[in-house]
């Protein structure tokens, strides 16, 4: 009987450090899904001279993001993500209107826990956004920009599952209608982890 009690005590002692390590981890891992609202500004550049930048317009975009984060340390998570936002951009001039279609982004998310409730994060991935020109005299023209996106943000937890985010980002969409096109955004998100 004493051997059984001793074996049980040794097993409990040896398991305690691992349990303590898990308890002190502040990494925010697991599957997550969020609703997003961003202020987006598509721009074009290098039209008249190198590095000049012109706004196409600015408006709100709404959508969502899903991701899965894997803890690779007590404070660090890494994982894939994908997002889609519906754009409301439209700019009209001289009988023609340029509008932006939905914005798609997918890539790698990296987070670093700050304290017990905060997380700094960064994202890098593939970006794609469509544009359409409607001419009053007739005719629709469409093109899609594709390129690389970057974003930085801060996340704050509201309990064990819910969180809010503030994020800013930039996407180089390559050429749209043979013109260099970019997208800048700043927004907020509300999400939950499972």
C-alpha positions in Angstrom: 0.0 0.0 0.0 2.8 2.4 0.9 4.4 1.7 -2.5 1.2 2.7 -4.3 0.9 5.9 -2.3 4.5 6.8 -2.9 4.2 6.1 -6.6 1.1 8.3 -6.8 2.8 11.1 -4.9 5.8 11.0 -7.2 3.6 11.0 -10.3 1.8 14.1 -8.9 5.0 15.9 -8.2 6.5 15.2 -11.6 3.3 16.4 -13.3 3.2 19.6 -11.3 5.9 21.6 -13.3 4.2 20.9 -16.6 0.8 21.9 -15.2 2.3 25.1 -13.8 3.9 25.9 -17.1 0.6 25.6 -18.9 -1.1 27.7 -16.3 1.3 30.6 -16.7 1.1 30.6 -20.5 -0.5 33.8 -21.9 -0.3 32.8 -25.5 -3.7 33.2 -27.2 -4.1 30.0 -29.3 -6.9 28.1 -31.0 -9.4 28.7 -33.6 -10.7 32.3 -33.8 -13.3 34.2 -35.9 -14.0 37.9 -35.9 -16.2 40.6 -37.5 -14.3 43.6 -39.0 -15.0 47.2 -39.9 -12.2 49.1 -41.6 -11.7 52.5 -43.2 -10.0 51.7 -46.5 -8.2 54.0 -48.9 -7.2 52.6 -52.3 -4.5 54.6 -54.0 -2.7 54.7 -57.3 1.0 55.7 -57.8 3.7 56.7 -60.3 1.2 58.1 -62.8 2.9 61.4 -63.7 6.2 60.8 -62.0 7.8 58.2 -59.8 6.4 57.8 -56.3 3.5 60.2 -56.7 0.3 58.9 -54.9 -3.3 59.7 -55.6 -6.4 58.6 -53.6 -9.1 56.8 -55.5 -11.4 57.4 -52.6 -12.0 56.5 -49.0 -14.9 54.6 -47.4 -15.9 51.9 -45.0 -15.4 48.2 -45.6 -17.1 45.4 -43.6 -16.3 41.7 -43.4 -14.7 39.0 -41.3 -11.6 37.0 -40.6 -11.0 33.4 -39.5 -7.7 31.9 -38.3 -6.1 29.2 -36.3 -3.2 30.1 -33.9 -0.7 27.6 -32.5 1.2 28.4 -29.3 5.0 28.1 -30.0 6.0 29.5 -26.6 4.5 30.9 -23.4 3.7 34.2 -25.2 4.0 33.5 -29.0 1.4 32.2 -31.4 1.7 31.5 -35.1 -0.9 30.4 -37.6 -2.8 30.9 -40.9 -5.6 33.3 -41.4 -8.0 34.4 -44.1 -10.3 37.5 -44.4 -12.8 39.0 -46.7 -14.2 42.5 -46.7 -17.0 44.1 -48.8 -15.9 47.5 -50.1 -18.1 50.6 -50.5 -15.5 52.6 -52.5 -16.9 54.5 -55.5 -15.5 57.5 -57.3 -17.2 59.2 -60.3 -15.8 61.8 -62.7 -16.6 62.9 -66.3 -19.3 60.2 -66.8 -17.3 57.3 -65.5 -17.4 55.6 -62.1 -14.7 53.5 -60.5 -15.7 51.2 -57.7 -13.9 48.6 -55.7 -15.1 45.0 -55.2 -14.4 42.8 -52.3 -11.0 42.5 -50.7 -9.5 39.1 -50.0 -6.4 38.4 -47.9 -4.8 35.2 -46.6 -1.5 34.5 -45.0 0.4 34.1 -41.7 -0.5 35.6 -38.4 2.1 36.1 -35.5 1.1 37.3 -32.0 3.0 38.2 -28.9 1.2 38.3 -25.6 1.6 41.5 -23.6 0.5 41.1 -19.9 -2.5 38.9 -19.2 -5.0 40.6 -21.5 -3.0 42.2 -24.4 -1.4 40.9 -27.6 0.7 42.6 -30.3 0.3 41.0 -33.7 1.5 41.2 -37.2 0.2 39.6 -40.5 1.7 39.1 -43.9 -0.1 37.4 -46.8 -1.5 37.4 -50.3 -4.0 40.2 -51.2 -6.5 40.5 -54.0 -9.0 43.2 -54.8 -11.2 43.7 -57.9 -12.1 47.1 -59.5 -14.8 48.0 -62.0 -15.2 51.0 -64.2 -18.7 51.9 -65.4 -18.9 54.3 -68.3 -22.1 56.3 -68.7 -22.1 56.0 -72.5 -22.0 52.2 -72.1 -19.5 49.5 -71.1 -18.1 47.9 -68.0 -14.4 47.2 -67.5 -13.1 45.0 -64.7 -9.6 44.2 -63.5 -8.1 42.6 -60.3 -5.1 43.6 -58.4 -3.0 41.0 -56.7 0.0 41.3 -54.4 1.3 41.3 -50.9 -0.3 42.6 -47.7 1.1 43.6 -44.3 -0.7 44.6 -41.1 0.1 45.4 -37.4 -2.3 45.6 -34.6 -3.2 45.3 -30.9 -5.6 42.9 -29.4 -7.3 43.1 -26.0 -9.1 40.2 -24.3 -12.5 40.6 -22.6 -12.6 37.4 -20.6 -11.3 34.0 -21.7 -12.9 33.9 -25.2 -13.9 37.4 -26.5 -11.5 40.0 -27.8 -11.3 43.4 -29.6 -8.7 44.5 -32.1 -7.3 47.7 -33.5 -5.3 47.3 -36.8 -3.6 49.2 -39.6 -2.4 47.7 -42.8 -1.1 48.1 -46.3 -1.4 46.0 -49.5 0.5 46.4 -52.7 -1.9 45.2 -55.3 0.3 45.4 -58.3 -1.1 46.9 -61.6 -4.8 47.5 -62.1 -5.7 48.8 -65.5 -1.9 49.0 -66.0 -1.6 51.5 -63.0 0.2 50.7 -59.8 -2.4 50.3 -57.1 -2.3 50.0 -53.3 -4.8 49.7 -50.4 -4.4 51.2 -46.9 -6.7 50.4 -44.1 -7.3 51.2 -40.4 -10.0 49.5 -38.5 -11.4 47.5 -35.6 -12.6 44.0 -35.0 -14.5 42.0 -32.4 -14.0 38.3 -32.2 -14.1 35.1 -30.2 -11.7 32.1 -29.7 -12.8 28.5 -29.4 
